Amino acid sequence: MANTTQDFYSILGVSKTADQKELKKAYRRLARKYHPDLHPGDKKAAMEKKFQELNEAYEVLGDETSRKKYDQYGPNWKEAEAYERARQQAGGGFPGGQPHPGFGQGSAADFSDIFESMFGRGAQREGSSFRNFAMAGADLEADLPISLREAFTGTRRTVTLTDASGTPRPIEVRIPAGVRNGERLRVKGKGSPGRGGGPPGNLFFHVHIAPHPVFHRKEADIVVTLPLWPWEAVLGTEVQVPTLSGPVRLKIPPDSQPNQRMRLKGKGLPQRTGGHGDQFVVLNIVMPKTTSPEDRQLYEQLAKAPHPDPRASLLQEALHE
């Protein structure tokens, strides 16, 4: 999981007085900046970590209830809340009536030491007044591979996980339309069971969108390479082009060039802010593998017609230092 000792407000780059509108605006801006798909190569792993931290911070601060708890206890708000429940169940207070100085400062692992310093090791023995002390279960994480079409339409998937005892358990996951590669999806209450009647943790799935042989992702946009015969590019034509929502007709203008890009507005992936991205069609002019005598005769006639030398600029540029 992401490093929860880092302040969530700092991760989002906002003040502690920021309202929900400011939080959402900051999250969307940074999500675009740190999205792993925009940083291939060596930077991708670092961006995935930042993107995960960003999602975790917004998941807590974007919820009013969890934000209040975070503001009260700090990064260890889940553990601090559990110990507060333990104090209430014991019918007593903190020594001197004050919260333990470790709350909101240490790591999650420090709370076992805090518990002992507050109540003594005897509190952990069976039969003590704390045997029913409630603590929330730990969060769990797993990978979730999906297809690009599932990311486009959204769907529900049943994933079978094996727990520590070796028992498989089916988990239903809702995959929203427009989910991004590397995004974390939360299934509430499907993590490790709690202690002493405490609530279970959550289960987080890391989305991995499989590459597609035709449709290539670029954020919310889709790129498709379209093969054309030379005469189709020269004369213009109308062809069918595949999209994630089905084939559409596309007019190819006369004198189209190799690698020319044409846009199909709104044919990309759904966006969380509303609407869809676009699909870009890249023209790829291909040559026939074989030619008939009639084809060759036409090419010979074409070769006799006057044309500028396509290699003239190449030869000139080769002479430059």
C-alpha positions, 0 to 999 in steps of 0.5 A, spaced: 500 500 500 501 507 499 505 510 504 500 512 509 505 516 514 505 522 508 500 527 509 494 526 505 493 534 504 500 535 502 499 529 497 494 533 494 497 540 495 491 543 498 490 546 505 487 543 511 481 548 510 480 546 503 473 544 501 470 538 497 470 542 490 478 544 491 479 537 493 476 534 487 479 539 482 486 538 485 485 530 485 483 531 477 489 535 476 494 531 479 491 525 476 492 527 469 499 529 471 501 523 474 497 518 470 502 512 469 500 511 462 503 518 460 510 516 463 513 510 459 520 507 461 523 508 467 519 513 470 513 509 470 514 505 476 515 511 480 508 514 477 504 508 479 507 509 486 505 517 486 498 515 482 496 510 488 498 515 493 494 520 490 488 515 489 489 513 497 489 520 499 483 522 495 479 516 497 480 518 505 479 526 504 474 526 499 469 522 504 466 527 509 466 521 515 473 519 514 476 526 513 474 528 520 477 522 523 483 523 519 483 530 521 482 528 529 488 522 529 492 523 523 495 518 518 493 512 523 486 514 524 484 507 523 488 504 529 487 510 533 479 510 533 480 502 535 484 504 541 479 509 543 473 504 542 478 500 547 478 505 552 471 506 552 469 499 552 474 498 558 470 504 562 476 508 563 480 514 560 487 515 558 492 516 564 491 523 566 485 524 562 489 526 556 490 522 549 496 518 549 502 522 546 503 517 540 496 518 537 497 521 530 504 521 530 507 513 530 506 508 525 501 503 525 505 498 528 507 503 534 499 502 536 501 495 540 506 498 544 501 504 545 496 499 548 501 496 552 503 502 555 496 505 556 493 498 559 499 494 561 501 487 558 496 484 562 490 487 558 492 482 552 491 476 557 485 472 556 480 473 561 482 481 562 477 486 561 480 487 554 478 481 551 473 484 547 477 489 545 474 491 537 479 493 532 478 493 525 481 488 520 487 490 515 486 492 508 488 487 502 490 488 495 490 484 489 491 485 481 485 485 477 486 484 469 481 486 465 480 487 457 480 494 454 472 493 452 471 492 459 474 498 461 470 502 455 463 499 457 464 498 465 461 491 468 461 487 474 466 481 475 466 475 480 473 474 482 475 468 486 481 469 492 484 464 496 485 466 504 490 464 508 487 458 510 487 456 503 479 457 502 477 460 495 472 466 496 468 469 491 468 477 490 464 481 486 467 487 483 464 493 480 468 496 474 466 503 472 466 505 465 472 509 463 476 506 469 484 507 468 490 503 468 493 502 475 487 505 478 485 502 485 478 499 486 475 498 493 470 493 495 468 495 502 468 490 508 472 484 504 479 485 507 481 481 513 476 480 519 476 485 525 478 483 532 473 483 538 467 484 533 471 490 529 469 491 522 473 487 517 478 491 512 477 493 505 479 489 499 483 494 494 484 491 486 489 494 482 486 495 475 491 492 469 488 493 462 490 488 457 493 491 450 488 490 445 491 488 437 487 494 434 485 499 439 491 503 443 490 507 449 492 514 450 489 517 456 481 517 454 483 517 447 483 511 442 488 510 436 487 505 430 491 504 424 487 504 418 490 501 412 489 504 405 491 502 398 495 507 394 489 509 389 484 510 395 489 515 398 490 519 392 482 518 389 479 518 396 474 513 398 469 511 404 471 506 408 468 502 415 473 503 421 472 499 427 471 503 434 469 500 441 462 501 440 462 498 433 464 500 426 462 507 423 463 510 416 469 514 415 470 519 408 478 519 406 479 525 402 483 525 396 490 526 396 491 523 403 498 522 406 501 517 410 500 517 417 495 523 416 490 523 422 483 523 422 479 524 428 472 521 430 469 525 436 467 522 442 469 515 440 474 514 445 473 512 453 468 514 457 471 520 462 469 521 469 468 528 468 463 526 463 463 525 455 468 521 452 475 521 449 476 521 441 478 516 436 484 518 432 485 514 425 492 514 423 492 512 415 497 507 413 498 506 405 500 499 403 502 496 397 500 490 394 504 484 395 503 482 387 501 486 381 497 483 375 500 485 368 494 490 368 496 493 374 503 494 372 501 497 365 498 502 369 504 503 373 508 504 367 503 509 364 504 513 371 511 513 371 512 516 364 508 522 367 512 528 370 513 528 377 517 532 382 523 528 385 521 525 392 528 524 394 530 531 392 530 534 399 533 528 402 539 528 398 540 536 400 539 535 407 545 529 407 550 534 405 549 538 411 554 538 417 
